[in-house]
Every structure is written in structure tokens, then in C-alpha cells.
Amino acid sequence: MSERTLLEVSGVSVSFDGFKAINNLSFQIGKAELRAIIGPNGAGKTTFMDIVTGKTKPDEGRVLWGDKSVSLLSMRESDIAQAGVGRKFQRPTVFEDQSVEDNLAMALKNDRKPWEVLFYKRTARDTDRIRALAEEIGLTDQLGRTSGELSHGQKQWLEIGMLLAQDPQLLLVDEPAAGMGPEERDHTTEILKEAAKTRAVVVVEHDMDFVRKLNCKVTVLHEGSVLAEGSLDHVTSNQEVIDVYLGR
Ligand code: ADP
């Protein structure tokens, strides 16, 4: 594994009731890289994220992580999260009745319970970190607001901020711009690009306009394998990719 590689998936296969959802999948993600994973429905995108986060264990193959090339496959879900893999599901899951600030404070220590944060005396370091995170996600002027009052887009950014609070080395994000208007989508792009300067960010996405905005390397999955990889222009000019997307 090269020293710039964070995650190496090699020869991974997973079957569900005899059906190969992931079929000899191999590819790598760099340490400070923004990557989009695209592919038609059923291509294996969710199963890939489930494997990396430890939710699904493959039947074959290797998933190696970090400088020491440790196997993620021998680790439990909680240990993988601890090792630095963060995952953002499509729907935001913030504590709606807590302020933006308290949500970020809770996320700084992910073992802290919602009620504990109310009685917890924050250190100056925590406060600085919360401010920096709020700035990173563009919610500085919303810190005191109850999270339930935020727009859909703001909730998504808050959740990204909560994941960043745990300082993951790899952030997996599932369709972050779904349901957002153009300005919110642009802001989401900026947040993800910024986050990918210091960590790997993998975005699973359907929306090609959004992928174009991300302006990053794209991996196309089809039937559980990599069909094409490269810039968006490169992969979308590939005849096999065109055929798959047009359902031929
Ligand atoms: P994508 O996220 O690209 O739409 P998925 O990873 O969800 O694709 O699914 C890949 C294939 O595996 C699909 O055909 C899906 O029906 C199948 N699959 C996924 N999870 C399961 C499961 N738990 N049991 C049976 N089949 C599954």
C-alpha cells in the first residue's frame, strides 16, 4: 500500500442469498482525497459503505486501512468508527431539541449523552473547537438556534460538522445534496472540498450535476465492480458507462 493510500479494497466479494452484490471489487482511496462513487441503483454503493464501516463482512477479499495496513475486516463496527471512519447517512440525524452548539459539543465527545452536555462545563478548547467547526460548516450565526428549526440543508451541514468533530480520517457521505436548492448545494460542495483537504471524503451520489461541482476523481460501480475510474468527463465518455446508465 502506498504511503498516500488510506483505504485499499482488494478482491472483495459479498453475496446475499447467492446473489453477488459486490463482485471482486478493488480500488483505493488516498489520504486527503475527495472521491465520488456513482453507479446505477443496485450497483453496490451502499454495500461498499457497509463493508468499510463493518456493518457487512465480505465473503472474500481484503480491506486495508492506514499506514500500518490493518485489516478493517477483523474489526467491529464501533472499533472501525474509533479508528477514524465516519459515515453520514442520507437523512440528517441531529438532536432536534438541542441547540446547534450543543449538538456540536456532544459530537466532540461522541460518548457523551444528550443530557450530560447540559451539565457539562465546557473547556475553552471545546469552545474554540465548536466555533471552528461552526465556521467550517457555515453555521456560526446559528449556534444558539434549536436544531429542529434549521432548514434541511443546515441540518445536513450540522451533521457533517458533528462527524468532523470526531476528526475522522475517512468520511463517507451518502447523497449529501439530496433535497437541497442550488445555493445549498454549492455550500455543501464547499464544505466537502474543504474537509477533503485534511482527510479522505467519499461521496456516494446519483446527481451528476452535483458530482460535476465536486470536480474530483469518480469511481463508477456496476454490478459490484469498478466499471470506470477517472474524471467525470472521462468516465461519462466511456461507452460501457453510457450503456449502463441508459440501461442497455
Ligand atoms: P446501491 O446502493 O448501489 O443502490 P446496494 O449496495 O444497495 O446498491 O445493493 C446492491 C445489490 O445487493 C442490489 O441488487 C441489492 O438488492 C442487493 N442487496 C443489498 N443488500 C442486501 C441484503 N441485505 N439482502 C439481499 N440483497 C441485498
Residues whose N, C-alpha, C, O or C-beta is under 5 A from the ligand:
A	BS01	ADP	F16 A21 P40 N41 G42 A43 G44 K45 T46 T47 F48
